[in-house]
Amino acid sequence: MKTLLTDTVSGEVVNYGTFSKLLKILAHELQNIGIKQGDVLTIISQNHWKYLLTLIAGFYVGAKVNLLNHDYTSGELKHIMSTCRPKVVFCTHKSLQALLELKNEDYFAPKIYIYDAPTSDYAVNFENLIESTNDSENFCPVEANPNDVSLILTSSGTTGFPKCVQLTNSNIRYTMTFMADPDLIDFNENESTIAFLPFFHIFGFAVGVGCVLLGVEFVILEKFVPDLFLKTIQNYKITKLFGVPPVFHFLIKSPKVQEYDISSMRDVLCGASFLSKEIEELVVKKLNVVSVRQGYGMTEASGAITLIPKNAKKYGSLGKPTTGVLIKVCHTETGEVLPANSVGEIRFKSDGVMKGYLGSDKETKQAFDGEGFMKTGDLGYYDDEGFFYIVGRLKEIIKYKGFQVSPAELENILLQHSAVKDVGVVGKPDERAGEVPVALVVKQADVTEEELVRHVEKNVSAQKRLYGGVKFVKEIPKNSSGKVLRMKLKELL
């Protein structure tokens, strides 16, 4: 039986037969504990193979599978849980305490299963489900409507609260078709890859689930660890690499790379943020590949919107529209459609576009223009050959290593400090991370930069910290309605 995956966390090697058998058992047990079509099943965990088993079993029973960042604090979880209201939660001990802080909330009463700890008063060990002796051989997946919501991911909003992005069965099928397309991702049984991108991110989700559904042998890493990452590529002869800019910066700058043979890689793809033309050229030279196939996408698009086609070379570009995607570039004030080589807001249509934001019809409506194109908030253009380039962000979201960080959320936290009179947060360009959050603060009393950095650190997950530091200013530039003028704020850096 062909090997499906190797999990470096547990050391387990799992073949298709074992995975398929356990998938039926778990799906059957989910039904036995009362999970019905349309119920929300939440997973909040680091990467491991039983994460994917749970995720796909959720699809099998018609649940809405909600994937969350395992670094979320109880404060961040509170808003999401009150919106999604899961019936069952799967987690690790790392997230259990944050979940238990919600136990007195009237909206939070799910069954909790834990992957890496024994059964307790608060959670049942996951193995209890897959060790069931119940007959599951004849289990059949629930027949689902293409327009039914099957996946809920989070995307930061300008209000400071994460938005719950609803993706349908049709959206997921669109993503998997994209992964299998020989001119695009070209996932097939002759490939092997490494899954270290977090499964709760649309990029990591597409890679992990794509491997299982399309027959690609893969190795799971809990997270990016330099030596383990390089050793895995060498030992398993990885042929296809999905990465984000910090990983490629590591590959061209770290002396560790010379200690390993990573020449097996034939196809290299970059997403979540983009590489400059200069960095891309260095990566191509270092890895001896045709190009770094950069792509541009978003959670609300079910993944990619553009991608460099296979065997194509266009340094600095994020590629051409993927199959079935329509894109227009619009003037940021008038909405007028602009010609080639003119910078404006990127807007698109495709079968991958989300159903909407859960619990927020207003924000869903605001996300689209009058012609039904989704407004990305990103500034870019296309050249005479139809290749797209991103030059900046119209919207305020900061992208730190591919993670979305809301300035409003950090501002609200800083304003809770007694020494802060006013504050504005912006992203500062960073070669390795893409952008890092930096706070410009008007003091009300004596306070140090270190104190404010620690204050934020205590209240947010790792990717939202003030890696750009704090700068003290006399005032925060605002318009007549009190909205922070972020472009003017950046001029103060």
C-alpha positions in Angstrom: 0.0 0.0 0.0 1.4 3.4 -1.0 2.6 5.7 1.7 0.4 8.8 2.1 2.2 10.8 4.7 5.0 10.9 7.3 4.4 12.9 10.4 7.6 14.3 11.9 5.8 15.2 15.1 4.7 11.7 16.0 7.1 9.8 13.8 4.2 7.9 12.3 4.1 6.7 8.7 0.5 6.4 7.4 -0.6 4.7 4.2 -3.8 5.3 2.2 -5.5 2.2 3.5 -5.0 3.2 7.2 -6.0 6.8 6.6 -9.2 5.7 4.7 -10.2 3.2 7.4 -9.7 5.7 10.2 -11.5 8.4 8.2 -14.6 6.3 8.1 -14.4 5.4 11.8 -14.0 9.0 12.8 -16.8 10.2 10.6 -19.1 7.5 11.9 -18.2 8.5 15.5 -18.8 12.1 14.8 -22.3 11.2 13.8 -22.6 9.0 17.0 -21.8 12.0 19.2 -24.5 14.1 17.5 -22.7 16.0 14.8 -25.1 16.7 12.0 -25.0 18.3 8.6 -24.6 22.1 9.1 -23.1 21.8 12.6 -19.8 23.7 13.2 -16.7 21.6 14.0 -13.7 23.7 15.2 -10.1 22.6 15.1 -7.5 24.7 16.9 -4.2 22.9 16.8 -0.7 22.8 15.4 0.0 20.7 12.2 -0.2 16.9 12.6 -1.8 14.2 10.5 -4.8 13.7 12.8 -5.7 17.3 12.2 -6.2 16.5 8.5 -8.1 13.3 9.5 -10.5 15.3 11.6 -10.9 18.0 8.9 -11.8 15.6 6.2 -14.1 13.6 8.5 -15.9 16.8 9.2 -16.4 17.2 5.5 -17.7 13.6 5.3 -20.5 14.3 7.7 -21.5 17.6 6.2 -20.1 19.8 9.1 -18.9 23.3 8.7 -15.2 22.9 9.6 -13.8 26.0 11.3 -10.0 26.2 11.4 -8.4 28.5 13.9 -4.9 29.8 14.7 -3.6 27.8 17.7 -1.9 31.0 19.0 -5.2 32.8 19.5 -5.8 34.1 23.0 -9.1 33.7 24.9 -9.9 37.3 24.0 -9.4 36.6 20.3 -11.3 33.3 20.5 -14.3 34.9 22.3 -15.5 36.9 19.2 -15.0 33.9 16.9 -16.7 31.4 19.1 -19.7 33.6 19.7 -20.0 34.0 15.9 -19.4 30.3 14.9 -20.9 28.6 18.0 -19.2 25.2 17.4 -20.8 22.0 18.6 -17.5 20.2 18.9 -13.9 21.5 19.3 -10.7 19.5 18.7 -7.5 21.0 20.2 -4.1 20.4 21.8 -3.2 21.2 25.4 -1.6 24.5 24.1 -5.1 25.9 23.3 -7.2 24.2 26.0 -6.6 26.8 28.7 -7.7 29.6 26.4 -10.8 27.6 25.5 -11.7 26.9 29.2 -11.7 30.6 29.9 -14.8 30.7 27.8 -16.6 27.9 29.6 -19.0 30.3 31.4 -20.1 32.0 28.3 -23.7 31.0 27.4 -22.8 30.5 23.7 -19.9 28.2 24.4 -20.9 24.6 25.3 -19.2 22.3 22.8 -17.8 18.8 23.4 -14.0 19.2 23.5 -11.6 16.5 22.3 -7.8 16.8 22.9 -5.1 15.3 20.6 -2.2 15.3 23.0 -3.4 14.8 26.6 -5.4 12.1 28.5 -9.1 12.4 29.1 -9.9 14.9 31.9 -12.9 16.7 33.4 -12.7 19.2 30.5 -11.7 17.2 27.4 -11.8 13.7 26.0 -8.7 12.2 24.5 -9.0 12.0 20.7 -8.0 8.3 20.5 -11.3 7.4 22.1 -13.0 8.3 18.8 -10.7 6.4 16.4 -10.3 3.3 18.6 -14.0 2.7 18.3 -15.1 -0.9 17.5 -18.4 0.3 16.0 -19.1 -0.9 12.4 -18.1 1.9 10.1 -17.2 -0.1 7.0 -20.5 0.8 5.3 -20.3 4.5 6.2 -21.0 6.8 3.3 -20.2 10.5 3.3 -23.2 12.8 3.5 -24.4 14.1 0.2 -23.9 17.9 0.2 -25.2 20.7 -1.8 -22.5 22.6 -3.8 -23.6 25.9 -2.2 -23.5 24.6 1.4 -20.8 26.1 3.6 -18.1 23.5 4.4 -15.2 25.6 5.6 -14.9 28.7 7.9 -11.5 30.4 8.0 -10.7 33.8 9.6 -9.6 37.0 7.9 -8.8 40.2 9.8 -11.1 43.1 9.4 -10.6 46.9 9.8 -12.9 46.8 12.9 -10.2 44.9 14.7 -12.2 41.6 15.0 -11.4 38.6 12.8 -14.0 38.0 10.1 -15.3 34.5 9.6 -15.0 33.7 5.9 -17.5 31.1 4.7 -16.3 28.8 1.9 -18.7 26.4 0.2 -18.3 22.8 -1.2 -18.1 24.4 -4.7 -15.3 26.7 -3.5 -13.3 23.8 -2.1 -13.8 21.8 -5.4 -12.6 24.9 -7.2 -9.4 24.9 -5.1 -8.7 21.2 -5.6 -9.2 21.5 -9.3 -6.7 24.4 -9.3 -4.2 22.2 -7.3 -4.6 19.4 -9.9 -4.4 21.5 -13.0 -1.2 20.5 -15.0 -0.6 24.1 -16.1 -0.9 25.5 -12.6 0.0 23.6 -9.4 0.1 20.2 -11.1 -0.3 18.1 -8.0 0.1 14.4 -9.0 1.2 11.1 -7.6 4.7 11.5 -8.9 5.3 14.5 -6.7 6.3 14.8 -3.1 6.1 17.8 -0.9 6.5 19.1 2.7 3.6 20.5 4.7 4.8 23.0 7.2 2.5 25.9 6.4 -0.3 26.1 9.1 -3.4 24.1 8.1 -5.6 26.9 9.4 -4.3 29.2 6.7 -5.9 28.9 3.2 -2.4 28.2 1.7 -1.6 25.5 4.2 -5.1 24.0 3.9 -4.9 23.7 0.1 -1.5 21.9 0.4 -2.5 19.5 3.2 -5.9 18.6 1.9 -4.7 18.6 -1.7 -2.0 16.0 -0.9 -4.6 13.7 0.6 -7.2 14.0 -2.1 -4.8 14.0 -5.1 -2.5 11.3 -4.0 0.7 13.3 -3.3 3.1 11.8 -0.8 4.0 14.4 1.8 5.8 15.0 5.1 4.2 17.0 7.9 6.1 19.4 10.0 4.5 21.1 13.0 6.1 24.4 11.9 9.1 25.7 10.1 12.3 24.5 11.9 15.4 25.2 9.8 17.4 22.0 10.3 14.4 19.7 10.2 13.1 21.5 7.1 16.3 21.0 5.2 16.8 17.5 6.5 13.3 16.5 5.4 13.9 17.9 1.9 17.1 15.9 1.6 15.9 12.6 3.1 12.6 12.4 1.4 13.7 13.9 -1.9 11.0 16.5 -1.9 10.2 17.6 -5.5 7.7 20.5 -4.9 8.1 23.3 -2.4 5.3 25.6 -1.2 6.7 28.5 0.8 6.4 32.1 2.0 8.9 34.9 1.7 10.7 34.3 5.0 11.5 30.7 4.0 13.0 31.9 0.7 15.1 34.6 2.5 16.4 31.7 4.8 17.3 29.6 1.8 19.4 32.3 0.2 21.1 33.6 3.3 21.6 30.8 5.8 24.9 28.9 5.8 23.0 25.9 7.0 21.7 25.3 3.5 25.1 24.3 2.3 25.1 21.3 4.7 22.2 19.6 2.9 21.4 18.2 -0.5 18.1 19.9 -1.6 18.7 19.5 -5.3 15.6 17.2 -5.6 13.3 20.3 -5.8 12.0 20.9 -9.3 9.0 23.2 -8.7 9.1 26.1 -6.2 6.0 28.2 -5.4 5.6 31.3 -3.2 2.4 32.7 -1.7 0.9 34.7 1.2 3.1 37.6 0.3 5.5 38.4 -2.6 9.2 38.4 -3.3 11.0 41.3 -5.0 12.5 40.7 -8.4 16.0 40.8 -6.9 15.3 38.2 -4.2 13.5 35.9 -6.7 16.6 36.0 -8.9 18.8 34.9 -6.0 16.4 32.1 -5.1 16.4 30.8 -8.7 20.2 30.8 -8.8 20.5 29.1 -5.4 18.0 26.4 -6.0 18.7 25.9 -9.7 15.0 26.1 -10.7 13.3 27.8 -13.7 11.6 30.3 -11.5 9.9 30.9 -8.2 6.3 30.6 -9.2 4.7 33.4 -7.3 1.0 33.6 -6.8 -1.5 36.2 -5.4 -4.6 35.2 -3.5 -6.7 35.7 -0.4 -8.9 33.6 2.0 -12.0 35.1 0.4 -10.9 33.7 -3.0 -10.5 30.1 -1.7 -6.8 30.6 -2.5 -5.1 31.8 -5.6 -6.3 34.5 -8.0 -3.1 34.7 -10.1 -0.1 32.4 -10.5 3.0 32.1 -12.7 2.2 29.2 -15.1 4.4 26.1 -15.0 7.8 26.6 -16.7 7.2 30.3 -17.2 9.6 33.0 -16.1 8.6 36.5 -15.1 10.7 37.9 -12.2 8.8 40.1 -9.8 5.4 39.2 -11.2 2.6 37.3 -9.4 1.5 35.7 -12.6 -1.7 35.6 -14.7 -5.3 35.0 -13.7 -5.9 31.4 -12.9 -8.5 29.4 -14.7 -12.0 31.0 -14.5 -10.8 34.2 -12.8 -11.7 37.6 -14.2 -9.7 40.6 -13.0 -10.0 44.3 -13.5 -7.9 47.2 -12.2 -10.0 50.1 -11.0 -9.3 53.8 -10.1 -9.3 54.0 -6.3 -11.7 57.0 -6.3 -13.9 56.8 -9.4 -14.0 53.0 -9.9 -13.1 53.5 -13.5 -11.5 50.4 -15.2 -7.9 51.2 -16.0 -5.7 50.0 -18.9 -2.5 48.0 -18.8 0.4 49.5 -16.8 -1.9 51.7 -14.7 -2.0 51.2 -10.9 -5.3 50.8 -9.2 -7.3 48.5 -7.0 -7.4 44.8 -8.0 -10.9 43.4 -8.2 -11.9 39.9 -9.3 -14.6 37.4 -10.0 -14.3 33.6 -9.8 -16.0 30.4 -8.7 -13.7 30.5 -5.7 -15.2 33.7 -4.2 -16.6 33.1 -0.7 -20.2 32.9 0.2 -19.8 35.8 2.6 -18.7 36.8 6.1 -20.6 34.8 8.8 -22.8 37.1 10.9 -21.9 40.2 8.9 -24.1 40.9 5.9 -23.0 44.6 5.8 -19.3 43.7 5.5 -20.2 41.1 2.9 -22.0 43.6 0.8 -19.3 46.2 1.1 -16.7 43.7 -0.2 -18.2 43.7 -3.7 -18.7 46.4 -6.3 -21.8 46.9 -8.4 -20.7 44.4 -11.1 -20.1 41.6 -8.5 -16.3 41.9 -8.5 -14.7 41.5 -5.1 -12.6 44.4 -3.9 -9.3 43.2 -2.7 -8.0 46.5 -1.3 -4.6 45.8 -3.0 -3.0 48.2 -5.4 -1.5 46.7 -8.5 -1.3 46.6 -12.3 -0.9 44.3 -15.2 1.7 44.6 -18.0 1.2 44.3 -21.8 1.5 40.5 -21.6 -1.2 40.2 -18.9 1.1 39.5 -16.0 0.1 41.1 -12.7 2.1 43.0 -10.1 1.2 44.2 -6.6 2.7 47.5 -5.5 0.9 48.2 -2.2 -2.2 47.9 -0.1 -5.2 50.2 -0.3 -6.7 48.7 2.8 -5.1 48.9 6.1 -4.4 45.3 6.9 -0.7 44.6 7.7 0.7 41.3 6.3 3.3 39.9 8.6 4.8 36.7 7.2 1.5 36.1 5.4 -0.6 36.5 8.5 -3.1 39.3 8.5 -2.8 41.9 11.3 -5.4 44.5 12.0 -4.1 47.9 13.1 -7.4 48.7 14.8 -7.0 45.7 17.1 -3.5 46.7 18.2 -4.6 50.3 18.6 -7.5 49.3 20.9 -5.1 47.3 23.0 -2.6 50.1 23.3 -5.4 52.6 24.2 -6.2 50.5 27.2 -2.8 51.4 28.7 -3.1 54.3 31.1 0.0 56.1 29.7 -1.3 56.2 26.1 -3.3 59.2 24.9 -3.6 58.4 21.2 -2.1 55.8 18.9 -1.9 54.8 15.2 -0.5 51.5 13.9 0.9 50.9 10.5 3.0 48.4 8.7 6.7 49.0 8.0 8.4 47.3 5.1 10.6 44.4 6.2 12.7 42.2 3.8 12.1 39.0 5.7 8.5 39.4 7.0 7.0 41.5 4.3 5.7 44.0 6.9 6.0 44.5 10.6 3.6 46.4 12.8 4.9 49.6 14.3 2.9 51.9 16.7 3.1 55.6 16.8 2.1 56.8 20.2 1.1 60.1 21.9 2.0 59.8 25.6 -0.3 60.7 28.4 2.3 59.9 31.0 5.8 58.6 31.2 6.2 55.2 29.6 8.9 53.3 27.7 8.8 51.6 24.3 9.6 48.3 26.1 6.6 48.6 28.4 4.2 49.1 25.5 5.7 46.3 23.5 5.2 44.0 26.4 1.7 45.2 27.0 0.7 44.2 23.5 2.6 41.0 23.7 0.6 39.9 26.6 -2.7 40.4 24.8 -2.2 39.0 21.3 -0.8 36.0 19.4 2.8 35.9 18.2 2.2 37.3 14.7 0.5 40.4 16.0 3.3 41.7 18.2 4.9 45.1 17.6 8.0 43.8 15.8 8.5 47.2 14.3 8.6 48.8 17.8 7.1 52.0 19.1 7.8 55.6 18.1 6.6 58.5 20.2 5.0 61.4 18.3 3.2 64.7 19.2 -0.1 63.9 17.4 -1.8 61.3 15.2 -2.9 62.7 11.8 -6.6 62.2 11.3 -9.3 63.4 8.9 -12.4 65.4 9.9 -14.3 62.3 10.9 -11.5 61.1 13.2 -10.2 58.4 11.0 -6.4 57.9 11.2 -4.6 59.0 8.0 -2.2 56.1 7.7 -0.3 57.3 4.7 0.6 60.5 6.6 1.3 58.3 9.7 3.9 56.4 7.6 5.6 59.6 6.7 6.4 60.0 10.4 8.4 56.7 10.6 
